[in-house]
Amino acid sequence: MFNKHSILESYYRDIIPVLPDTVSCAIEKLSEDEISDIEEIRLRANKPVMIYLKNEDYFLGKKGCLEKIPTEGIYINAMDINKSLQVMCDFSLYSIEEELKQCFLTIKGGHRVGIVGRAVIEKENIKTIKDISGLNIRIAKEVIGCGTKLVKELYSDGVKHTLIASPPNCGKTTLLRDIVRNLSTGILESGIYGYKVGVVDERSEIAGCYLGIPQRDVGLRTDVLDACPKAQGIMLMLRSMSPEIIAVDEIGSNDDADAILNAIYSGVKVIATVHGKDIDEILKKPGVKCLIENNAFERIVFLSRKNGPGTIEEIINI
């Protein structure tokens, strides 16, 4: 379960200061329960501000309430969005040049902000994003302990190569983070004494690094390579940090598969996630199909939102 107090604390410390004044004032008028349930805040130029929580989206009302009617919502413009982005990057867009190429940045507290606008293309690659027209602030929430039971069940006799699969927004990254925390710090009463873990966090969602420092609890023995492509990051971790476990999020490509097989052949355990509701769906990804055909994973865990994010539907032992 989310720690309500820590979420509220993070809101007032990290989120409220980067929002347009009209938006922050309205959010501060919401109830504590509403604020702690927010998953996303979407800012779009010349459109009403939208709040996503409990599988529904709402318009943020002018009087500090959640509305279903857009005309009752707060409208913002491109200038408001630009001001917010300037605050997020400490008034230095140059400092987030690399993040802009990827259309996201991570702000203090580990919150991830998606960015859309006009892509500037150079030699068939995105050089930067200009004329920013929308921001999606995804609220980082860690559920300390959500993976403890699973760790005790799956790894009491040693870590197994594990793939965690689910559709979007079912808690796979949250679960992966807590598995990493448990395996890194250890669960002494269960005979798990802690492993050296290397996290390759390509989209800054596992550890939520800000200025290179993890904002989420990923354990005492964890090293994080932030904003690095998974395939390259896995190889760098193998060469430089002698990990016993490598954790990565949202695999799928053949390059991912090659790097993971290299790690496995090097004697390193791998824990990864992938989008997909069932085995047929995840096999449509070429890299995942390759890994499963090569018996890379010993366990596949399928999640859903049936009883809330992180509901374990099935564990396949291979």
C-alpha positions in Angstrom: 0.0 0.0 0.0 1.2 3.5 -0.8 2.6 5.6 2.1 0.0 8.4 2.0 2.2 10.7 4.2 5.2 10.4 2.0 3.2 11.0 -1.2 1.7 14.2 0.2 5.1 15.3 1.4 6.5 14.7 -2.0 3.7 16.6 -3.6 4.2 19.8 -1.6 8.0 19.5 -2.0 8.5 18.4 -5.6 5.3 18.8 -7.6 3.5 21.9 -6.4 6.5 24.2 -7.0 6.8 23.2 -10.7 3.1 23.7 -11.7 1.5 26.9 -13.0 0.2 29.0 -10.1 -3.5 28.4 -11.0 -3.0 24.7 -11.2 -1.0 24.4 -7.9 -3.6 26.5 -6.0 -6.4 24.3 -7.3 -4.6 21.1 -6.4 -3.9 22.3 -2.9 -7.7 22.6 -2.4 -8.3 18.9 -3.1 -8.6 16.5 -0.3 -5.6 14.6 1.0 -7.1 11.3 -0.3 -7.6 12.8 -3.8 -4.1 14.2 -3.9 -2.5 10.9 -2.7 -4.4 9.0 -5.4 -3.3 11.1 -8.4 -1.3 9.2 -10.9 -0.8 11.8 -13.6 -1.2 15.5 -14.2 -1.5 16.4 -17.8 -0.8 20.0 -19.0 -1.8 20.7 -22.7 -1.6 24.1 -24.4 -5.0 25.8 -24.8 -6.8 22.8 -23.2 -8.0 22.1 -19.7 -5.7 20.5 -17.1 -6.5 16.8 -16.6 -6.0 14.7 -13.6 -5.8 10.9 -13.8 -6.6 8.7 -10.7 -8.3 5.4 -9.9 -8.5 4.5 -13.6 -10.4 7.7 -14.5 -9.5 11.1 -15.8 -11.0 14.4 -14.6 -10.7 18.0 -15.4 -9.2 20.1 -12.6 -11.8 22.6 -11.6 -11.2 26.3 -11.0 -12.5 26.0 -7.4 -10.2 23.1 -6.6 -12.4 20.1 -7.4 -12.4 17.3 -10.0 -14.9 17.8 -12.8 -16.2 15.7 -15.6 -17.2 18.7 -17.6 -14.3 20.4 -19.5 -15.9 23.9 -19.4 -15.5 23.9 -15.6 -11.8 23.2 -15.9 -8.7 25.3 -15.7 -7.2 26.1 -19.1 -3.5 26.9 -19.6 -1.5 28.1 -22.5 2.0 27.4 -24.0 3.5 30.1 -21.9 2.4 28.4 -18.7 3.8 25.1 -19.9 7.2 26.7 -20.8 7.4 28.3 -17.4 6.8 24.9 -15.7 9.4 23.3 -17.9 11.9 26.1 -17.0 11.4 25.5 -13.3 11.7 21.7 -13.8 15.2 22.2 -15.3 16.3 25.0 -13.0 16.0 27.5 -15.8 18.5 25.7 -18.0 17.0 24.0 -21.0 20.5 23.2 -22.2 21.0 21.0 -19.1 18.2 18.7 -20.2 19.2 18.6 -23.9 19.7 14.8 -23.9 16.4 14.2 -22.0 14.5 16.3 -24.5 15.7 13.9 -27.3 14.0 11.1 -25.4 10.8 13.3 -24.8 11.0 13.0 -21.0 12.9 14.1 -18.0 13.0 13.1 -14.3 12.5 15.8 -11.7 13.4 15.9 -8.0 11.6 13.2 -6.1 11.9 10.8 -9.1 8.7 12.0 -10.8 8.8 11.4 -14.6 7.6 14.1 -17.0 6.7 13.2 -20.6 7.2 16.0 -23.1 5.6 16.6 -26.5 6.0 19.4 -29.1 7.8 19.9 -32.4 10.6 17.4 -33.1 13.7 18.9 -34.7 15.2 16.2 -36.9 18.9 16.0 -37.9 20.3 13.1 -39.9 17.1 11.1 -39.3 17.5 11.4 -35.5 15.7 13.6 -33.1 18.0 16.5 -32.2 15.6 18.2 -29.7 12.0 19.1 -29.0 10.9 22.7 -29.5 7.6 24.6 -29.1 6.6 22.4 -26.2 2.9 21.9 -26.2 2.3 19.3 -23.5 3.6 17.9 -20.3 2.5 14.7 -18.5 3.7 14.5 -14.9 3.6 10.9 -13.8 3.7 10.8 -10.0 6.3 8.4 -8.7 5.0 6.1 -6.0 6.9 3.3 -4.3 5.1 0.6 -2.4 7.7 -0.6 0.1 7.1 -4.3 0.8 4.9 -5.1 -2.2 7.5 -7.5 -3.5 8.6 -9.1 -0.2 6.2 -12.0 -0.3 7.1 -12.8 -3.9 10.9 -12.6 -3.1 10.5 -15.1 -0.2 8.5 -17.4 -2.5 10.7 -17.2 -5.6 14.2 -16.7 -4.2 14.4 -18.6 -0.9 16.6 -21.2 -2.5 18.5 -18.7 -4.8 17.7 -16.1 -7.3 16.0 -17.3 -10.5 16.1 -15.6 -13.9 12.7 -13.9 -13.8 10.4 -12.1 -16.3 7.5 -10.0 -15.0 4.8 -9.3 -17.6 1.7 -7.2 -17.5 -0.4 -4.7 -19.6 0.5 -1.0 -18.9 -0.3 0.5 -15.5 -0.5 -2.9 -13.7 2.5 -2.2 -11.3 5.3 -4.2 -12.9 7.9 -1.5 -12.5 6.8 -0.9 -8.9 7.1 -4.6 -8.2 10.5 -4.8 -9.9 11.7 -1.9 -7.8 10.7 -3.6 -4.5 12.2 -6.9 -5.6 15.4 -5.1 -6.3 15.2 -3.4 -2.9 14.6 -6.7 -1.1 17.4 -8.6 -2.9 19.9 -5.8 -2.5 19.3 -5.1 1.2 18.4 -8.7 2.1 15.8 -10.4 4.2 17.8 -11.9 7.0 14.9 -13.9 8.5 14.5 -15.7 5.2 18.1 -16.3 4.6 18.5 -13.7 1.9 21.6 -11.8 2.9 21.8 -9.3 0.1 23.2 -9.3 -3.5 25.1 -6.8 -5.6 22.4 -5.5 -8.0 23.0 -3.5 -11.2 19.9 -1.6 -12.4 20.0 -0.3 -16.0 17.3 2.3 -15.8 16.8 3.5 -19.4 13.7 5.5 -18.7 14.5 6.6 -15.2 11.4 4.8 -13.8 12.9 2.1 -11.6 15.2 4.2 -9.4 13.9 7.7 -10.4 17.3 9.3 -10.5 17.6 13.0 -10.2 21.1 14.4 -11.0 22.3 10.8 -10.9 21.0 10.0 -7.4 18.2 7.5 -7.0 15.1 9.1 -5.4 13.5 5.7 -4.8 14.7 3.0 -2.4 16.4 0.4 -4.5 18.5 -1.1 -1.7 21.9 -0.9 -0.1 23.9 -2.9 -2.6 22.4 -1.4 -5.8 24.2 0.5 -8.5 22.1 2.4 -11.0 23.0 3.3 -14.6 20.5 6.0 -15.4 19.1 7.0 -18.8 21.2 4.4 -20.7 19.9 2.1 -23.4 19.3 -1.3 -21.9 21.5 -3.3 -24.2 24.5 -1.0 -23.8 23.9 -0.6 -20.1 23.9 -4.3 -19.4 27.3 -4.7 -21.1 28.7 -1.7 -19.2 27.4 -3.1 -15.9 29.0 -6.5 -16.6 32.4 -4.8 -17.4 32.5 -2.3 -14.6 30.4 -3.2 -11.5 30.6 -7.0 -11.1 26.9 -7.4 -10.4 25.3 -10.7 -9.2 21.9 -9.6 -10.4 21.0 -7.2 -13.3 17.5 -5.6 -13.4 15.9 -4.0 -16.4 12.5 -2.6 -17.4 10.4 -3.2 -20.5 12.6 -5.4 -22.7 11.6 -6.4 -26.2 14.3 -5.9 -28.9 16.8 -8.4 -30.3 19.6 -6.1 -28.9 18.0 -6.5 -25.4 17.9 -10.3 -25.8 21.6 -10.5 -26.9 22.7 -8.4 -23.9 20.6 -10.4 -21.5 22.0 -13.7 -22.8 25.5 -12.3 -22.4 24.7 -11.5 -18.8 23.3 -15.0 -18.2 26.3 -16.7 -19.8 28.5 -14.6 -17.6 26.8 -16.1 -14.5 24.7 -13.1 -13.6 21.0 -13.5 -12.7 18.5 -11.3 -14.7 15.2 -9.9 -13.6 13.3 -8.0 -16.3 9.8 -6.7 -17.2 7.8 -6.7 -20.4 4.5 -5.4 -21.7 2.0 -8.2 -22.3 -1.1 -9.7 -20.7 -0.3 -13.4 -21.5 2.3 -15.7 -23.1 1.0 -15.2 -26.6 1.3 -11.5 -26.4 4.8 -11.3 -25.0 6.0 -13.8 -27.7 5.1 -11.2 -30.3 8.2 -9.3 -29.2 11.2 -10.7 -31.1 13.7 -10.3 -28.3 11.4 -11.9 -25.7 10.6 -14.8 -28.1 14.3 -15.4 -28.5 14.9 -15.4 -24.8 12.1 -17.8 -24.0 13.2 -20.1 -26.9 16.7 -20.1 -25.4 15.3 -21.0 -21.9 16.7 -17.7 -20.5 14.0 -17.3 -17.9 13.2 -19.7 -15.1 10.1 -17.9 -13.9 7.5 -15.8 -15.6 5.1 -13.7 -13.4 1.9 -12.3 -14.9 0.3 -9.3 -13.3 -3.1 -7.5 -13.7 -5.1 -4.8 -11.9 -7.9 -7.2 -11.0 -7.5 -6.5 -7.2 -5.5 -3.3 -7.8 -2.1 -2.8 -9.4 0.3 -5.6 -8.9 -2.2 -8.4 -8.7 -0.4 -11.7 -9.4 -2.4 -13.7 -11.9 0.0 -16.5 -12.6 3.6 -17.7 -12.0 5.0 -20.0 -14.6 7.9 -22.2 -13.6 10.0 -23.1 -16.6 
